[in-house]
Amino acid sequence: MIEPATGAPSPAQSPAPGGPREGESLRERTRRAVQSELIDAAQELFAQRGYEAVTVDEIAEAVGISRRSFFRYFGSKEALVLGKYDRQGESFAALLADRPAGEAPWAALRRMFDGVVAYISDPDLAVRAAELDRVIQASETLRAGYLERMERSQRLIVAELVRRERERGAAGAATGHEAADATDGSRALGYAAVVAAAFAAMSAARRLAQEAGLPLGEALDVAMGAVAAIRADDTAV
């Protein structure tokens, strides 16, 4: 599974890079912060005792709120698990938006995953991630919810890549070096395949890192480099 993009803090724990989200009220930021605390406390409890043994009351108590208050932030323990991924796409898109304008999409996607690498490379956080993986894979409902959020994340990433290309094209036109014309629809289709390949490379890298004992960052470089090499070979034919 793909962990949130911002390293140790999840998307629910931290707004987009650069501070609070534009237009977000104090009440919304406070709500986001409490959700963050609940997710963090729940993950720690799940890693210590297992998802099934931990109750909503215990999660609420860990952050100093009542059971009734818990349900103001999450409708269920299952919703809390998936809350970790609710804003993942926004976080990934924000990270892409912060990359240099001239950076190639594949290179930008690799750097987008730096937070995931940092998260999984932390031994304590890796234990939490493994327990969450187990919980999600054991539940058909949670697995379906996770996949839905992954699809939503990838759509947001594709939209950001299209925006970046459109801006590069506009800049090129201004300097007399306009890129080949392409509709946003065709761009989106192409980038959807690219983004799916990047996420598949991350999944393969996590398996490789576990099986071969490689650092995740190194395994990801190998996996994404292999995809890039295959594309280069095909282009050369």
N, C-alpha and C positions, 0 to 999 in steps of 0.2 A: 504493500500500500504506500501511497505517497503522503508523507507528512506535510503539515503546513509549511509555507515558504519562508517564514520569518525567523527560522532558527528556534531557539528555546521558547519564545512566546509564540502562541498560535495566532491565526488571524483574529480569533475572538479575543485574544489577550492584548493585541496591539493593533492600533490603527495603521493605515497605510504609512509607509516611510515618510518622514517629514512632519509627523505630529497628528493631531486630531483631524478627522476627515472634514473637508470643507462643507459647511452648512450643517454639521452635526451639532445638536444641542447638548447642553451640559447634562440633561437628563438621559439622552441617548448614550453619551460617553460613560455616565455612571452605570447605566444598565450593562453596557458592554464590559466594563471593568468587573462588575459582580459576576457576570457570566464567565469571565475569564477565571476568576477565583474558583468558582464552582467546578469548571472543567479541570483546572489544575489539581484541586483537592481530590476530585473523583479519580483522576488518572493515578495519583499517588496511592490512593486506597485500593484501586483495582490491581495495581502492580504488587501491592503487599499481600492482598488477601484473595484476589480473584473477583471478577465482575459479579458473579452470582451471590457472593457472600456479603457484598456491600449494599446497604439500604439507602434510600433517599434521605432518611432521617440522619444517617451518619454523615452523608455528604454535606447536608445543610449545617449540621453541628460543627463540622470541620472549619467552616468559614464564618460561624457565628450568626447564622440566621435560622429562622424556624422552617419547619416542613412546609407550612402555608406559603412562606415567602419564596421557598425554592420553586414552587409551581408558578410563581409570577415570572420566572426567568426561563424555565423549561417545563414542558408539559409532562415529561416522564424521564426516567433514567435513560431510556433509549434515545430520547431527543437530546439529552446532554451529550451522549457519546457522539452523535452526529453533529452537534453544535461545534465541535472542534474543526469541522470541515466546511461549515456554512459559508464562511467568508474567504475560503482558500483562493477562489478565483480572483477576487478583488485584490488580495495580497499579491498573488503572482503577477497580475496585470500592472499593479503599482510598481513592482520591482522592474518589470520590463520597461515601463515608462521612464524609469530613472537611468536606464542604460544609455550609453552614447548614441546619438542619432544615427551615426554612420556604421554602427556595429552590425555585422551580418546577423540575420535572424537566428541561425543555428547557434552561433556563439552567444547571443543574448539569452537564448533558452538555457544553455549550459550554466551561465552565470545566475539565471533565475533560480536554479536549483541549489545555490550555495547555502541557503538557509536550511534546506532539507538535509544536506550533507552535514552541516554543523549540528543539527538536531539529533540525527541518528548516530553521529560520532561521539556524542556525550553518553557515557555508559549508563548513567541513571535514566536519562531520557530514552535511551534505546530500550531499556526494560519496560518502560511505560508504553512505548510504541509497540513492542512485541505483544504485550497483554491486550492492547486495544485491537491489534490485528486479529488476535485469537477471538476476542469478543465479537467483532464484526463478522468474521468468517463463520462463526458458529450460529449466526442468526440470519435466516433468509431475509427478514424485514430490514435488519441493519445493513446487510450486504447490498440490498436493492437501494436503500437510502444513500449509502456511500457511493455507489456507482452513479446515481443521479447527480450527486454533488460533484463528482469527478467530471461528468459530462458538462455540467454548468461551468465548472472551472475552465475547462478547455475552450468552451465557447468565448469566455471573456478574454482568454489569452489570445485566441485567434483574432478577436475584434481589436485588441491592442496592436497586434502585428500588422493588421491591415491599416490601422491608423498611422503607424510608424512609416509604412511603405508609402502611403498617400502623401505624408509630409515630406518624405525624401524626394518623391516625384515632383512635388511643388517646388522644393528647393532646387532641384535639378533644372526645372523649367526656367526658374528665375536666373540661373547662371548659364542657360543655353545648353544644358545637358539633360534634357528631359528623358526619363526612362520610357521604355516601351509601354504603350497604353494597355491597361487591363481594367476590367470592371471590378468593383468591390466583390461581386459575387464569385468571380473566378479566382480572385486573390484569396477569398475566404476558403474556398474549396481546397486550394493548394495548401494553405497554411493549416487547415484542419488535419490534413495528412501529416504535415511536418510536426505539428504539436503532438499528435497521437504517437508518432515515431519517437519523439523525445520522452514521452511518458513511458513508453515501452522500454526504452533504453534505461531509464531510471529503475524500473522494476527488475530488469535483467541485471543491472549493476548491484542491486541489493542482494539478489541471489548469489551473484558471483562473489561479492564481498564476504558473505556468510560462509560460502563453501570453500573459498580459497584463502580466507583470512586476510583479504586486502582491505586497505582503508577505502571507505565508500567513495571518497572523492576520486581516488585513483581508478577504482572500478568504473565509475561513471565516465571518466575521461576515456577509458578504453571502449566502453559501450557506445558512447556518442561518436567517438572517433571512427569506430568501425562502420557506423551508419554513414558518416560523412564520406569515408573512403569508397564505400560501395556506390554512393551517388556520383562521386567523382569518376570512378571507373566507367559507369554507365554513360556519363556525359561525354567521356573521351571516345567511346565506341562509335 
